């Protein structure tokens, strides 16, 4: 997910995406721990997307 897409989202959408992606990250880590994933870089991309979303929430809270 690109930064431009994130800035266009509403606050509720950003919060929902953070929780959804966080749950997905936990599942991916567990799956990777049991049996190696075909593409482990997906974990890195998901973690960075969550960081982008959290950064956007921090920016919005600072503006409010």
Secondary structure, DSSP 8 states (H G I E B T S, - for coil): --HHHHHHS-HHHHHHHHHHHHHHHHHHHHHHHHS--S-THHHHHHHHHHHHHHHHHHHHHHH-
